[in-house]
Every structure is written in structure tokens, then in C-alpha cells.
């Protein structure tokens, strides 16, 4: 255990789980959306629902959705900032089943791309760390400890090989690859954790691959 594990992250708010981790859940959802949100439906589960308002969880998640960092001094004014940006938002209590008590479901709709919508489910697991366990219809397992690429595409042979080859030719090392699909031949999501962040040219090349429906880059969100 390191010193940082004892003292926790640099943050605004009284609880690393209910504030710093909540900000990162919002950050993650924003990055998955891939643009500025215009609508945020925030469902809080378990402890986040029961005690979150007193710990500032509502403000923290809303701040993260707008791209603020856990140590941003504007977090207490998140609702005012959202109103200034024209971001519509609502909070509700939800039951997400047998999951971590500090969990949330965030549904965001963007301004761009015809109002694309995404839903991210995740948990604040302590010390400001998060675990994402669902993105839209895909069950995933992401912690944001590495620069991560999310690729959405039709499930058919050759895509994994094409992506791996492209990254290898550009000297990117894959720390971990996880592939999730709705069903055989349906939609697939590939999560690639890399040792270094990809440049814009590489992200553009991935978007140019045949049948690639979406590419999102998520920088290291770990504490």
C-alpha cells in the first residue's frame, strides 16, 4: 500500500467514493458519448442514492459530465454551470441489482451526430477509483487505468486482426484487449487498453477501417 492509498486523491468534497469517484463516473460517460452533452439522466443506486446528496454526489457527477476534474473548485457550482451551458439534467433513485452500493446509471444525449445517446453504468469503488461494468447493451469491465480505445463494429471475422495489425504497425502495445458482443453476428465492442495514448492520426486510421461504426478514446482516468 502506498501513501496515496492512505491519504486518497486530491479532490473537492468530503468523500473519495461519493465525490472524486462520482466525478470520474461522469467523466467516463462524457468520453463515451464523444461530445458535449445536452441532456443527462442520472440514476443513483444504493449508498449514492441514500447519502449522496449530503456528500455532494449529485454535484460531483454533474460536474464530471461537463468535463470538470475531481479537484476543480467549481464543483459546488455544478448546477449553475449546467444551467449556463444549457445542459438539461435530472436525478432519480434506481435499483441496479446486485452491484456495488456506490453505483450509478448515466444516460447522456449529445448535441452532435443527430443527438446520439449512450448509457454508462459504473461504480465508485473507493479512493476515487471507478469500475465501468456496462456501456449501452454491452457488459464490460473497465477501470480507466490505461489509455483505452472503445471500438464499435459489426461482429464478423477479420476486425480484431485488422485493428491489432494497425496498432502494431504504429508501435502501440496492447496491454489488454476485451471483446464484447450482443450476439453472434450482431454488434460488437472492443475495449483496448494501451501502454501509451494513441495520436489523432492513429484514431483517424481506426475510424477509416471497413465497417467501423464508432471509435472513442478514453485517457487514463485512474487516481
C-alpha positions as CSV (number, residue, x, y, z in Angstrom):
1,X,0.0,0.0,0.0
2,X,1.4,3.4,-1.0
3,X,1.0,6.8,0.6
4,X,-1.7,7.8,-1.9
5,X,-3.8,4.8,-1.0
6,X,-3.9,6.1,2.6
7,X,-4.5,9.8,2.0
8,X,-6.7,9.5,-1.0
9,X,-7.0,11.6,-4.2
10,X,-6.8,15.4,-4.5
11,X,-10.4,16.5,-4.7
12,X,-13.2,18.9,-3.8
13,X,-15.6,17.3,-1.4
14,X,-15.7,15.1,1.8
15,X,-15.7,11.6,0.4
16,X,-13.5,10.0,-2.2
17,X,-16.2,7.4,-3.1
18,X,-19.1,9.9,-3.2
19,X,-17.3,12.9,-4.8
20,X,-13.9,12.1,-6.5
21,X,-15.2,8.7,-7.8
22,X,-18.5,10.3,-8.8
23,X,-16.7,13.0,-10.8
24,X,-14.8,10.2,-12.7
25,X,-18.0,8.3,-13.4
26,X,-19.3,11.5,-15.1
27,X,-16.0,12.0,-16.9
28,X,-16.2,8.5,-18.2
29,X,-19.7,8.8,-19.5
30,X,-18.9,12.1,-21.3
31,X,-15.9,10.5,-23.1
32,X,-18.0,7.5,-24.2
33,X,-20.6,10.0,-25.6
34,X,-17.8,11.6,-27.5
35,X,-19.2,15.2,-27.5
36,X,-20.9,17.9,-25.4
37,X,-24.0,16.5,-23.7
38,X,-27.3,18.4,-23.9
39,X,-29.3,16.0,-21.7
40,X,-28.2,13.9,-18.7
41,X,-30.4,11.4,-16.9
42,X,-28.6,10.5,-13.7
43,X,-29.8,7.4,-11.8
44,X,-28.2,6.8,-8.4
45,X,-28.1,3.4,-6.7
46,X,-27.6,2.2,-3.2
47,X,-25.4,4.4,-1.0
48,X,-25.0,7.0,-3.7
49,X,-28.8,7.4,-3.6
50,X,-29.2,7.2,0.1
51,X,-26.4,9.6,1.3
52,X,-25.1,11.1,-2.0
53,X,-26.8,14.5,-1.7
54,X,-25.2,15.2,1.6
55,X,-21.7,14.1,0.3
56,X,-22.1,16.2,-2.9
57,X,-22.5,13.2,-5.2
58,X,-25.2,14.9,-7.3
59,X,-22.9,17.9,-7.9
60,X,-19.9,15.7,-8.5
61,X,-21.4,13.5,-11.2
62,X,-22.9,16.5,-12.9
63,X,-19.5,18.3,-12.8
64,X,-17.8,15.2,-14.3
65,X,-20.4,15.0,-17.1
66,X,-19.4,18.6,-18.0
67,X,-15.7,17.6,-18.0
68,X,-14.6,19.0,-14.7
69,X,-11.8,17.3,-12.8
70,X,-12.1,15.9,-9.2
71,X,-10.1,18.8,-7.8
72,X,-11.9,21.6,-9.7
73,X,-13.1,24.3,-7.3
74,X,-16.2,24.9,-9.4
75,X,-17.8,21.5,-8.5
76,X,-20.1,23.1,-5.8
77,X,-21.5,25.3,-8.6
78,X,-22.1,22.4,-11.0
79,X,-25.9,23.1,-11.3
80,X,-25.3,26.8,-12.1
81,X,-22.7,25.8,-14.7
82,X,-25.1,23.3,-16.2
83,X,-27.8,25.9,-16.5
84,X,-25.3,28.3,-18.1
85,X,-24.3,25.6,-20.7
86,X,-27.9,24.7,-21.4
87,X,-27.4,21.2,-20.1
88,X,-30.7,19.6,-19.0
89,X,-30.4,17.1,-16.2
90,X,-32.4,15.1,-13.8
91,X,-31.7,12.8,-10.8
92,X,-33.5,9.7,-9.8
93,X,-33.1,6.7,-7.5
94,X,-32.6,3.4,-9.3
95,X,-32.2,-0.2,-8.4
96,X,-29.4,-1.7,-10.5
97,X,-29.5,-5.1,-8.8
98,X,-26.6,-6.9,-7.1
99,X,-23.9,-4.4,-7.8
100,X,-21.6,-2.3,-5.7
101,X,-23.6,0.1,-3.4
102,X,-21.9,3.1,-4.8
103,X,-23.2,2.7,-8.4
104,X,-24.9,4.9,-11.0
105,X,-26.5,4.8,-14.4
106,X,-25.8,7.8,-16.6
107,X,-27.7,8.3,-19.8
108,X,-26.3,11.2,-21.9
109,X,-27.6,12.7,-25.2
110,X,-25.4,14.9,-27.3
111,X,-25.7,17.9,-29.5
112,X,-23.9,16.4,-32.3
113,X,-24.5,13.4,-34.6
114,X,-28.2,13.7,-34.6
115,X,-28.5,13.6,-30.8
116,X,-26.6,10.4,-30.2
117,X,-27.4,8.8,-26.9
118,X,-25.3,6.5,-24.6
119,X,-25.8,4.8,-21.3
120,X,-22.9,4.0,-18.9
121,X,-23.3,2.1,-15.7
122,X,-20.4,2.1,-13.2
123,X,-19.4,2.0,-9.6
124,X,-17.2,4.2,-7.4
125,X,-15.2,1.5,-5.6
126,X,-13.2,3.6,-3.1
127,X,-10.3,6.0,-3.1
128,X,-11.6,7.8,-6.1
129,X,-11.3,4.8,-8.3
130,X,-14.1,3.6,-10.6
131,X,-15.2,0.4,-12.4
132,X,-17.4,0.6,-15.5
133,X,-19.5,-2.5,-16.0
134,X,-21.9,-1.6,-18.7
135,X,-21.9,0.6,-21.8
136,X,-25.2,0.6,-23.7
137,X,-26.0,-3.0,-24.4
138,X,-22.5,-4.3,-23.7
139,X,-21.3,-5.8,-20.4
140,X,-17.8,-4.5,-19.9
141,X,-15.1,-4.4,-17.2
142,X,-13.1,-1.2,-17.3
143,X,-11.2,0.7,-14.6
144,X,-9.6,3.5,-16.6
145,X,-6.1,2.6,-15.5
146,X,-4.7,2.7,-19.1
147,X,-5.4,4.9,-22.1
148,X,-8.4,3.0,-23.6
149,X,-9.9,2.8,-27.1
150,X,-13.5,1.7,-27.5
151,X,-14.4,0.4,-31.0
152,X,-17.9,-0.5,-32.1
153,X,-18.4,-2.5,-35.2
154,X,-20.5,-5.4,-36.8
155,X,-19.3,-8.8,-35.4
156,X,-17.6,-10.6,-38.3
157,X,-14.2,-12.2,-38.9
158,X,-11.2,-10.0,-39.5
159,X,-11.9,-6.9,-37.5
160,X,-9.8,-7.9,-34.5
161,X,-6.9,-8.8,-36.8
162,X,-7.1,-5.5,-38.7
163,X,-7.2,-3.4,-35.5
164,X,-4.3,-5.4,-34.0
165,X,-2.2,-5.1,-37.1
166,X,-2.8,-1.4,-37.5
167,X,-1.7,-0.7,-33.9
168,X,1.3,-3.0,-34.1
169,X,2.5,-1.3,-37.3
170,X,2.3,2.0,-35.5
171,X,4.3,0.6,-32.5
172,X,1.4,0.7,-30.0
173,X,1.5,-2.1,-27.4
174,X,-1.8,-3.6,-26.3
175,X,-1.9,-4.1,-22.5
176,X,-5.3,-5.8,-22.6
177,X,-8.0,-6.5,-25.1
178,X,-11.6,-7.4,-24.3
179,X,-14.2,-8.0,-27.0
180,X,-17.9,-7.9,-26.1
181,X,-20.9,-8.6,-28.5
182,X,-24.6,-8.5,-28.3
183,X,-24.9,-11.9,-30.1
184,X,-23.0,-13.8,-32.8
185,X,-23.1,-11.6,-35.9
186,X,-24.6,-8.7,-34.1
187,X,-22.9,-5.5,-32.7
188,X,-19.5,-5.8,-31.0
189,X,-17.5,-3.6,-28.8
190,X,-13.7,-3.9,-28.5
191,X,-12.0,-2.4,-25.5
192,X,-8.3,-1.9,-26.0
193,X,-6.1,-0.8,-23.1
194,X,-2.8,0.6,-24.4
195,X,0.6,1.3,-22.8
196,X,0.6,4.8,-24.4
197,X,-2.1,7.2,-25.6
198,X,-2.9,7.0,-29.4
199,X,-2.4,10.1,-31.5
200,X,-5.1,11.6,-33.6
201,X,-3.7,10.1,-36.8
202,X,-4.0,6.6,-35.4
203,X,-7.5,7.2,-34.1
204,X,-8.4,8.5,-37.6
205,X,-7.0,5.4,-39.2
206,X,-9.1,3.2,-36.9
207,X,-12.2,5.1,-37.9
208,X,-11.3,4.5,-41.5
209,X,-11.3,0.7,-41.2
210,X,-14.1,-1.0,-43.1
211,X,-17.4,-1.3,-41.2
212,X,-16.1,0.6,-38.1
213,X,-19.2,2.2,-36.6
214,X,-17.6,4.2,-33.8
215,X,-14.2,4.9,-32.1
216,X,-13.8,6.6,-28.7
217,X,-10.6,7.4,-26.8
218,X,-10.6,7.4,-23.1
219,X,-7.5,8.7,-21.4
220,X,-6.2,7.3,-18.1
221,X,-8.9,8.2,-15.5
222,X,-7.2,6.3,-12.7
223,X,-6.3,8.0,-9.5
